Structures are given as C-alpha cells and as structure tokens.
Amino acid sequence: MRKFRAFAITLGLLTAASTAFAQDEERKEEHPAPAEHPNKAAKPAPERSVTRTTVTRQTDVTTLRRNVTATRQFHAGVYRAPPGFVYRRWAFGQSLPAIYFARNYWLDNYIAFGLFAPPAGLVWVRYGPDALLINSNTGEIIQVEYGVFI
C-alpha cells in the first residue's frame, strides 16, 4: 500500500510539473519579442568599436641582480648535471646554457627552499648546490644564491 501511495504522489507531482511547464511554454509563444512588437519601430543596433589593449608586465630586474650566499641549506636529493657539464660558479649577468632551460632543472617548489616567488618571465633553476634565477626566454642569470643545497 505504501509503494502504491508513493507512486501515486510521484506521478501526481510529475503531472503537475509538466502541466506548469507546458503553460509556461504556451505563454512564451503568445508574446512577441520586443523588436517585433507592432507599435515599436525596430532600431538598428549602434555600431561598436572594440579596442583591446594588451598589458605586458615587465619586471624591473635591476633590483634583483645580485649574488648572495644562502643563509640556510636544504637537502633536495641527488643533482644530476647534463652529460659533459661540470660545476662552475655562475654570477648574475651571465647566460646559462640552453640545456638548463628544461623543466627538470626548474625549482617549482621554491618556497620550500627559502626562495621568493619568481616574477613573470623568470624561473628558479637548480645548478649543483646553487639556485639561479634566470630569464626563461634568454637564459640570462638575474640572481644567484650560492650553497642552497647540500
């Protein structure tokens, strides 16, 4: 008996909802759109000119150019240099070889190593025990933190 009563209530609700929906659809069809109204003349849409400006954020890297020794050191696993490369002490203003632009040398978790978030267009790269802030397009070294990694 309970199942029949629940089925009847559900069927009644669905019927009422579909009837209300059908009435709404009929009402929508009865009213013409405002532009088609017989008492109003259709006005042409005004012409619009769209001007788009692209804002390029340029970072003033002159304030970031420096070589510093890290105050803290971190364990970050084994560092594997590309074949044929040996450690060299880099300084800001120099250009890093293109092989280090690869994402496997990037430091995505820079905050864990006490480094600040790089501005747009710059990226932290691990080079042996050092962390280098470089321009990701040109490879120019902006900042060097010596001895970040043990």
N, C-alpha and C positions, 0 to 999 in steps of 0.2 A: 504494500500500500504506500509506503514511504517513497519507494522508487517511482511509482506512478505519479504521486503528488509532485516530486521534484522535477520529473519530466514535464508535467503539465505547466508548472511555473516557468520553467526554462523556455518552453515553447511559446507561452504567452508573452514573455519578455522579448523574445526574438521577433515575434509577430508585431508587437507594438513598436519596436525599434525600427523594423523595416518599413512600417507604415509611415512613421515620422520622417524617415529618410526619404521616402518617395514623395511625401508632401513638400519637403524642402526642395527637392529636385524640381517639382512642378512649379513652385514659387519662383525659382531662379529662372525658369524658362519664360514665365509670364512677363518679367520686367526686362525691357531692352537695355542695352548698355548705354551709359551716359552720352557717348559720342553719337549714338544712333537715335537719340531722342528727337522726335519730330519738331519740338519747339526751339531747339538749340541748333545753331549752325555749327558745323564741325570746324574747329580751328586747327590750322596746321601746327605741328609741333615746332617750337622755336629751335633754330639751329644752335648747336653747342659745339664749341671747340674745346677739345680736351688737351691740356698741356701737362705733360708728365715730366717731372724732373727727377733725376737720379742723384741721390746724395751719396757721395763716396766719403766714407770715413777714413781720413788719413791720420795716422798716428804719428805724433811728434816723437820720433825715436831718439832725438838728441838727448833727451833727459834719461833715456835708458842705457845709453852707451857707456859701458864700464866693465872692468874686470874685477871680480871680487872673490875672496876666499870664503867658502861656506862656513857658517858658524856651527852647523850640525852635520853629521854624516849619517847615511842611511844604507841599509843592506837591501839591495834590489835584485839580487840574483846575478848570474854569470853574464858578463858582457862579451859579445862575440863581434869582433871587428870584421868588416868585409875582407875577403881574401886579398892579400897584398898590401894592406894598410897597417901601419904601426902607430902607436900613440905619438902624438905631437901636441905641444901646448899651444892652443889657439888663443887669439886676442880679438877684441872687437874691431870691426872694420875689415877683417879678412873674409875670404869667401870659402865656405865649406864645400868639399867635393859633392857632386850631384848624387852620388850613391847614398848619402846620408839624408836625402830628402824623403826616402822611403819611409812609410808609416811604421815599419818595425823598429825604427830608431826614435820615433816620436815618444815624448813623455806625456801621455794623455792624463795621467793621474798626478799632475804637477803639484797639487796641493798636499798630497801625501809626503812629498819630498821638500816641503817648505818653500816652494817656488810660487810666485804670483801668477795669476791668470794672464796668459799672453794676449796682447791687443790683437785686433783683427789683422790678418795677414802675417802674423808671427807665430812661431811654434817652438816649443822646447824640444831639444834633441839631446839624447844621451850620447856622449863621446867618451868612452872609458870611464874614469872616475868623475868626469866633469859634466855639467849641464850647460848647454849652449842655447841661447835664444836667437833664432835665425829668422830671416825673411823667407817664408815658404816658397816664394817665386824665384828669388835670385840667389839664395843661399848665403847672403851677407850676414855675418855674425854681428848681432846687436849687443849681446851681453854674454859674459862667460862667468859661471860660478864654479870655481875650482874646488875639487875634493868633495863633491856632494855625496858620492857613492864610495863605499868601502870595497 
